């Protein structure tokens, strides 16, 4: 493990769930603090120490939904104020919001689901977009719950399965996540290029 990962593990050993909660909530709001790694580590510790993996899973999932909810409502409240306060960029932003509303109307559920898992790195961006475009919270939260449950089960399961050798699998999980994001970016770029091409025809 690198120094930051070692520090995370030591802090987690001392403060347990409180640190895990804080990191998950902050990461849901766009601050990359390695919460996925720490969830994997917590699964391993549950295996080693005989902890209750089900209770831990419920706690992790709750914290993830809490972070998504905070991010959503923060941008739902702050977003319109930014548009009013800065009219020079307001028109440009408003056009983007209108496009996002149309996008979420068509693909919102799938987008929220897949940006919890496996494309969790894109989750904060979707939280912002959903909040600013005033996407229905109940729909957002419902699909976020499904996605966060999958994310929690995957990361805790990896840690629990590998136990005290979890450090060896973390790089593989990280590389897999990066590959998924690259493939998603390629697919999105292809869709965007195709849309532009069709508009020109």
Secondary structure, 3 states (H helix, E strand, C coil): CCHHHHHHHHHHHHHCHHHHHHHHHHHHCCCCCCHHHHHHHHHHHHHHHCCCHHHHHHHHHHHHHHHHHHHHHHHHHHHHHHHHHCHHHHHHHHHHHHHHHHHHHHHHHHHHHHCCCCCHHHHHHHHHHHHHCCCCHHHHHHHHHHHHHHHHHHHHHHHHHHHHHCHHHHHHHHHHHHHHHHHHHHHHHHHHHHHHHHHHC
